[in-house]
Amino acid sequence: MKNILLFSLIVGLFSGCSKDANFKVTGTVKGLKKGTIYLQQVKDTILVNLDSLVVDGDPDFEFYTDLKEPEVLYLYLDKVDASGYDDRILFFAEPGEMNIITSLKNFESFAAVTGSQNEVKLKEFLKMNSKFDDKNLDLIKASFIAQKNGEQDLILEYDDSLNNLLKTKYRYTGNFAATNKEFEVAPYLLLTQIPDASIAYLDTIYNKFPRKIKSSKYGRDVQKLIETRRKEEVSN
């Protein structure tokens, strides 16, 4: 009897701790009957599970965890009654409460995420960035056709267009990060979108960040990136 009471107390304590965490994400996966949903985080370049929930009929989910600061997390769905690759949602989490509504069929692309200012800024950037990606794809296709037809003048023209588009994308990313320097998403975009930009360009934008952002998870990573590239430049 004492063992049962002790076990119940331990379970209660752990449950209380999870409920007292500073981050909560709830949501629904419409159409999901069976499967497992995981809340994931990148640690030392490895994706690890923070929590999981086995779904058996109820498509609603709820996760709690402690966040030291805003950072990117993932919601992963291990499907049982469906297949496909659209199974992981990237979102910019912040301490507090967030909500994710999505569907089984279009788990990633249908996702509506609310409750995070960094997430709003990330979506704003990605909307514009998708236009760059679409234009880049169109130019690559056109260049391929020109190469197939042996049209050297067109090939050179498309190469110039691709280079100019890349420069425009880098300028847009840098300007977006500088304009939104109060948000943790700013250094994150430098890391994930233009890590190979010139050191001077990255350093100029980084130095515009307030102290809070410089000392954030992604701010520290940008500083390390700049320092590493400087050392490589000197050694070469």
N, C-alpha and C positions, 0 to 999 in steps of 0.2 A: 504494500500500500504506500509506504514511504517512497519507494522508487518511482511509483506512478506519479505521485505528487511532485517529486523532484523533477521528473521528465516534463510534466505539464508546466512547471515554473520556468524551466529552461526554454521551452518552446515559446511561452508567453513573452519572455524577455527578448528573444530574437525577433519575434513578430513586432514587438513594440519598437525595437530599434529600427526596423525597416520602415515602419510607419512614421518614425520621427526623422527620417532622412530629409535632406533639404531639396531633393528633386523628385518629382512625381510625374510620370507620363501615363496617360490613359488613352484609350482609343477603341476602335472597332475595325475589324477586317470583314467587310460585307461579303457574304457568300462562303465564308470559311466554316467548315463543319468539323474537320479534324486536322491536326497538325501541331507543331510546336513553335512558339514565338520566342525569340531571344532578344534581349537587350545587350548590345555589344559595344566595346570600347577598344581603341587601338592603344596598346601598351608596348613600347619598344619595337615598333613596326609590326607587331603581331596582334591580330584580332582576337580578343578574349571575351567570354561570356560574363556579363555582370549578373544576369538573372534570366530565368526562362519560365514559360507557362505552357502546359499541355492543354490544347483546346480540344474539347469533346462536346460539340453542339453549341456552346456559347461563344460568339465571335468577339466578345469584349475582352480587353486586357488591361492590366494595371501593374506598373512597375515602380519601385522606389529605389533610389540610390543616393549616395552623397557625392556632390560635385564641388570640387574646390573652386572652380571657376567655369565660365562658359567654354564648351568644347564640343567637337563633333562626336556624336554617337550614332549607332546603327540599330535599326530594327530589322531583324532577320527572320524570315518565315521558312521553316522546314516543312514543305507541303506533303500531305498524305493523299489528298483527293484531287490534286492538280499537278501540272508539270510546267516547266518553263524556267527562264533565267531571270525574270523580273521578280526577284525575291528578297531584295535588301534595300531599305530606305536609309539614306544618309540625312541626318538632320542636325542643326546646330542647337545643342541643348544649353539651357541656362538654369541656374538654381530657381526653384519655384515650380509651377505646374504647367505642363504642356499637354496637348491633345493631338492625336493623329487618327484621321479617318481615311480608310483606304478600302480596296476591294481585293478579293482573291485573284481575280483575272488580271488586273493591272496593279499589282501590289505596290510597285515603285512609282510608276508614272501617274497613277490616280491619286496618290497621297496628298492630303491636305493637312498641313502642320501649322498649329497655332500656339501662341504663348511665349514666343522668343523674338526679341528685336533683331538678334543676329541672324536668325532664320529668315526674317523678312528681307534683310539686306542681302543675304546669300541668294535668295530666290530672285531678287531684283537683278543681281549680277548675272546669274545663270540664264535669265531670260534674254539678256542682251548677248551673252556669250554664245548662246545657241545660234544666233544669227551669224556670228563669225564662223562657227563650225559649219553651218549650212553653206555659206559662201565659199569656204575653203574646200568643201567636198565638191561643189560645182566646178571650181577651178581645176581641181585635180582630175575630175572626169574629162573636162574639156582638154586639158593638157595631154591626157592619155590618148584621146582621139587624134589630137594633132600629131603626137609621136607615131601613132599607128599609120597615119597618112603621110608621114615624112614632111610635115609643114614646119620647117625650122623657124621661120619668122613668128609663127603663132606660138611655138613652144617657148621661145624667148619672152614673148609678150606675157604668156601665162606665168612663167617663172617670176617675172617682175611683179605681176599682180599678186602672186602668192607671198612674195617677200614684203610687199607693201601692206598686205592684209595682216601679216604677222606683226609688223611694226605697229599698225593701228590697234590691234588687239592688246599688245603689250602696253601701249600708251593708255588705252582705256582702262586696263586692269590697274595700272599704277595710279591713274587719276581717281579711280573709284576707291582704291584703298586710302589714298590721301584725303579724299573728301569725307570718307567714313572712318577716320582715324580714331574715333572714340569707341569703336566697336572691335571686339576680338576677331571678327571675321576679316578685318583688314590684313593683319599679318598672315592669316590662314590662306588668303587668296594669293599672296606673294609666294608662299611655299608651294601651293598646289598648281598654280597657273603659270607663273613666270620665274621659276627658280633659276633658270639659265639666263635671265636678263643680265645686263652688265652690272658689275659690282657697284659701280658709281650710282647707277639708277636705283638699285635696291637700297643702297645706303642712304640716298637722298630721301626716299620715301620713309624708310625706317626711322630716320631722325625727326620726321614730322609727327611721329606717334607720341602721345602723352606717356608719362612714366608708367601709368597703370597698364597700358597696352604693351609697352616694351617689356614689362616684367611678367606678362601673361604667358601661358603655355606656348602659343604660337609666336609671340613676340620673341621669346627666348630662342626658339628654333630658328627664326629669321636671323637673329644675331649670330648664332652658331654657323648658319649657312654662309653668311658674309665672311666671318672669320676664317672658316675652312677654305673658301674659295680664294681668299687673299693669300693664305699660306701656300696653296697649290700654285697660284700665279707666281709667287716669289721663287718657289722651288723649280719651276719650269723656266 
